[in-house]
Amino acid sequence: MNISPSLRRDFLTYALGYGLAIVLTGISFAFVFYRLLVPQAVFGVVLFLAVIQIVVHMRCFLHISLKQSARSDLQLILFSTLIIILMVGGTLIVVLDQNARMM
Amino acid sequence: MAGVTEPELRHAGLNLSDDPREVREHVESDVFGFWVFLMSDAVMFACLFAVYATVRHATAGGPTAADEFKFHSAIWETGLLLTSSFTYGMVSISMKHTRGRLWIAAFIVVTFCVGAGFLKMEAHDFVTMFHDGATPERSGYFSCFFVLVGMHGFHVFSGLVWMILMGIQLAVFGPDERTKVNLIRLGLFWHFLDVIWVVIFSVVYLQGLIR
């Protein structure tokens, strides 16, 4: 079976994504399991690692790259991200503030 | 003109060829349409996450997240879903580098089995939680938990059904153009579910287990 350079590169992209995802997930779980920091700091680390892992998945598994910026896919994804940030951020600010006022 | 159109004939996701000129125009628009669906799905999940975050402490005196979540099953489920994402990557690679339908089919079967393993573990978790009295009607918290995680599980189930259908399509028609476009879309769907799971294990399981 012949292995072309292109095939090797594609395989390495997936292998790299898989490896990075396992390491990031492992660190996340380790921080919670061994209680390496105070609870709030641990949650901060977990969220930070989750964002990095999402970027890894997007890059290595979904093959989204900034080089294809001429494409409308990227604009669609960035716009959806904006909508999500607005909706989730807005909901949390409004409802948590209401909660605090009701106490 | 060629310089302008070339980069546009690529789509997000693993292209069938490294050379953009070989990616057919309709493949590109089909895949773009699927991205629109995925992003609308992402917005729906984002709303469920937002609602979940606002009812984090609304357990109404019943079981809490820390009582019900098990560390080892969260790790295993994460590992299984991540592995299935990787094996589906092998489906995409076999397809792009024309390894023939046997390789494609073999990796689809592996992905199906690992994905089914994930679903089985999740179902087992849910049954255990039901026995502990952590049912959707127990508290606002568990209503939101089961809607959010159950919705992801339902998506995984749909992905598994889709894999069976793709197996049939592959067996009947072989890896022709139409089958390939469908396999690309299934790949995007499957990898997307793994991205959602990253947020679920971080925001739902790990946050629930932090103490």
Interface residues (C-beta under 8 A of the other chain):
Chain A: S4 S6 L7 D10 F11 Y14 A15 G17 Y18 A21 I22 T25 S28 F29 V32 F33 R35 P39 V42 F43 V46 L47 L49 A50 Q53 I54 H57 M58 F61 L62 H63 I64 K67 Q68 A70 R71 S72 D73 L74 L76 I77 S80 I83 I84 M87 V88 T91 L92 V95 L96 N99
Chain B: P7 E8 R10 H11 A12 G13 L14 N15 D18 F32 W35 V36 M39 A42 V43 A46 C47 F49 A50 V51 A53 T54 F71 A74 I75 T78 G79 L82 T83 S85 F86 G89 M90 I93 K96 H97 L188 H191 F192 D194 V195 V198 V199 F201 S202 V203 L206 Q207 L209 I210 R211
